[in-house]
Amino acid sequence: MNSGPIIDTRGLRKVYRVGRVDVPALRGVDLAVAPGEFLAVVGPSGSGKSTLFHIIGGLTPPTAGSVRVADQDLAALTDAGRTNLRKRTVGFVFQKFNLLPNLTARDNIAVARYIAGMDAKPDAQFEEVLRLLGIAERLGHKPNALSGGEQQRVAIARAIVNHPAILLADEPTGNLDTENSKAVLEILRDLNQRLGQTILMITHNPEAAAYAHYTVHMRDGRIVERT
């Protein structure tokens, strides 16, 4: 059994071409996340944290360096292989809830299992997750009948319904008020503590980062501090 990092980046670089100008977004990032850790990545706009998120999630390739996720070298995977990794190994939560408006909360969650080729019916462990998220009684409602906090809880449920090894959250409280932000962060902490879910969360908010085990601070495409 592999006991190494579940996320491991070495010398990660990303350069975007804007017209005739090369714009570096990452300038050599080394990052290791152990299974079961809750990591927050913070930094100002343009620091490279969202680029790091997208590369770890297999959504965009790096310009140089290596990325291993759940012991898989992303560069060695085909497009189909990276898609399969996202379906089964990595769950995503974004600032925008991205729920399908014509589907109920239950069906929004079931879609993730259907896309992954799994039985759409949630299992017993997932029923426990629904109770943890506090949305078991709201599954028959469509998104427009749910509050922002409830919609984000449904989005979290959708992200973890397939029991991914890693949950990547990009500004998960960015569209929420203070009360709902706290509730969602407490849910993420509970998922980590009770289920051992590995979580990497991008945030600009120090109060949100305080829920994590530790925080990586980024600036100008580099990791400048770990606290």
C-alpha positions in Angstrom: 0.0 0.0 0.0 1.4 3.4 -1.0 2.0 5.6 2.0 3.4 8.6 0.1 1.6 11.9 -0.7 -1.8 11.6 -2.4 -1.0 14.9 -4.1 2.6 15.5 -5.2 3.9 18.3 -7.4 7.5 18.9 -8.3 8.9 22.0 -10.0 5.5 22.9 -11.3 5.5 25.7 -13.8 2.7 27.2 -15.9 3.2 29.9 -18.5 0.3 31.5 -20.4 0.8 33.1 -23.8 -1.0 36.5 -24.0 -0.5 37.9 -27.5 3.3 37.9 -27.9 4.0 37.9 -24.1 4.6 35.0 -21.9 2.9 35.4 -18.5 4.1 33.0 -15.8 1.4 31.8 -13.4 3.5 29.2 -11.5 7.2 29.4 -11.0 8.3 26.1 -9.6 5.8 24.8 -7.1 6.7 21.8 -4.9 3.7 20.6 -2.9 3.0 17.4 -1.1 -0.3 16.5 0.6 -0.7 13.4 2.7 -3.8 11.3 2.6 -6.4 12.6 5.1 -5.0 16.1 5.3 -7.0 19.3 5.0 -4.9 21.9 3.2 -5.8 25.5 2.5 -4.0 27.4 -0.3 -4.2 31.2 0.1 -2.9 34.2 -1.7 -3.9 37.4 -3.5 -5.5 37.4 -6.9 -2.9 36.4 -9.5 -0.8 34.5 -7.0 -1.2 31.2 -9.0 -3.5 29.4 -6.5 -6.3 28.8 -9.0 -3.9 27.7 -11.7 -2.5 25.2 -9.2 -6.0 24.0 -8.5 -6.7 23.4 -12.1 -3.5 21.5 -12.8 -3.9 19.2 -9.8 -7.5 18.5 -10.9 -6.3 17.5 -14.4 -8.2 20.4 -15.9 -5.2 22.1 -17.5 -1.6 20.8 -18.1 1.5 22.4 -16.7 4.2 23.9 -18.8 6.9 22.0 -16.9 7.2 19.9 -13.8 5.4 16.8 -12.6 2.0 16.1 -11.0 1.0 12.9 -9.3 -2.5 12.5 -7.9 -3.5 9.3 -6.1 -0.2 7.7 -7.3 -1.0 8.5 -10.9 1.3 10.6 -13.1 -1.1 13.0 -14.9 1.3 13.5 -17.8 1.2 9.8 -18.5 -2.6 9.7 -18.7 -4.6 10.1 -21.9 -7.4 12.7 -22.0 -9.7 9.8 -21.3 -7.6 8.7 -18.4 -7.7 12.2 -16.9 -11.4 12.3 -17.3 -11.8 9.0 -15.5 -9.6 10.3 -12.7 -11.9 13.3 -12.3 -15.0 11.1 -12.3 -13.8 8.6 -9.7 -10.8 10.0 -7.8 -11.3 13.8 -7.5 -14.4 15.6 -6.4 -14.8 19.3 -7.2 -16.6 22.1 -5.4 -16.6 25.6 -6.9 -17.7 29.1 -5.8 -20.6 28.8 -8.3 -22.8 25.9 -7.4 -23.3 24.7 -11.0 -26.4 22.7 -10.2 -28.7 21.7 -13.1 -31.8 23.9 -12.6 -34.4 21.5 -13.9 -33.3 18.6 -11.7 -34.1 18.1 -8.0 -31.3 18.1 -5.5 -31.5 14.2 -5.5 -31.1 14.0 -9.2 -28.3 16.6 -9.3 -26.4 14.3 -7.0 -27.3 11.1 -8.8 -26.0 12.6 -12.1 -22.4 12.3 -10.8 -22.8 8.6 -10.2 -24.4 8.1 -13.6 -21.6 10.0 -15.4 -19.0 7.8 -13.6 -20.9 4.6 -14.7 -21.9 3.8 -11.2 -25.3 2.7 -9.7 -27.2 6.0 -9.4 -28.7 4.9 -6.1 -26.6 6.3 -3.2 -25.2 3.7 -0.7 -25.5 3.5 3.1 -22.3 5.6 3.6 -23.7 8.3 1.4 -27.0 8.4 3.3 -24.8 9.2 6.4 -23.2 12.0 4.4 -26.6 13.4 3.6 -27.4 13.5 7.2 -24.0 15.2 7.9 -24.7 17.8 5.3 -28.2 18.4 6.6 -30.0 18.2 3.3 -31.8 14.8 3.6 -35.1 16.5 3.8 -34.4 18.9 0.9 -33.6 16.3 -1.8 -36.9 16.7 -3.6 -36.4 20.4 -4.2 -35.0 22.0 -7.3 -32.2 24.6 -6.9 -34.4 27.6 -7.1 -36.2 26.4 -4.0 -33.0 26.1 -2.0 -31.0 28.7 -0.2 -27.4 29.4 -1.3 -26.1 27.4 1.6 -28.3 24.5 0.8 -27.3 24.6 -2.9 -23.6 24.5 -1.9 -24.3 21.5 0.4 -25.9 19.8 -2.6 -22.8 20.6 -4.6 -20.6 19.1 -1.9 -22.8 16.0 -1.9 -22.5 15.7 -5.6 -18.7 16.0 -5.3 -18.3 13.2 -2.8 -21.1 10.8 -3.8 -18.5 8.6 -5.6 -16.2 8.6 -2.5 -13.3 10.4 -4.3 -9.9 10.1 -2.7 -9.5 13.9 -3.0 -11.9 16.8 -2.7 -10.8 20.0 -4.4 -12.7 23.1 -3.3 -12.2 26.5 -5.1 -13.5 29.4 -3.0 -16.4 27.2 -1.7 -17.8 30.0 0.4 -17.3 32.9 -2.1 -21.0 33.2 -2.8 -22.3 32.7 0.7 -23.0 35.0 3.7 -21.2 34.7 6.9 -23.6 32.2 8.6 -23.7 29.9 5.6 -20.0 30.1 5.0 -19.3 28.9 8.6 -21.8 26.1 8.1 -20.1 24.9 4.9 -16.6 25.1 6.4 -17.8 23.1 9.4 -19.1 20.5 7.0 -15.8 20.3 5.2 -14.0 19.9 8.5 -16.4 17.2 9.6 -15.9 15.3 6.3 -12.2 15.4 6.9 -12.4 14.5 10.6 -15.1 11.8 10.5 -14.5 10.3 7.0 -10.8 11.0 6.5 -11.6 13.0 3.4 -8.5 14.6 1.9 -9.3 18.2 1.1 -7.4 20.9 -0.8 -9.2 24.3 -0.5 -8.4 27.4 -2.4 -9.4 30.6 -0.5 -8.6 34.2 -0.1 -10.2 34.2 3.3 -7.9 33.7 6.4 -10.9 32.7 8.5 -11.8 30.0 6.1 -8.2 28.8 5.9 -8.2 28.4 9.7 -10.4 25.4 9.4 -7.6 23.5 7.6 -4.8 21.5 9.2 -2.3 23.9 7.6 -2.1 26.7 5.1 0.2 27.2 2.1 0.7 30.9 1.2 1.3 31.8 -2.5 2.6 34.9 -4.1 3.7 35.6 -7.6 3.4 31.9 -8.6 5.5 30.6 -5.7 4.8 29.0 -2.3 6.3 31.5 0.1 5.2 30.1 3.4 3.5 27.1 5.1 1.8 27.6 8.4 
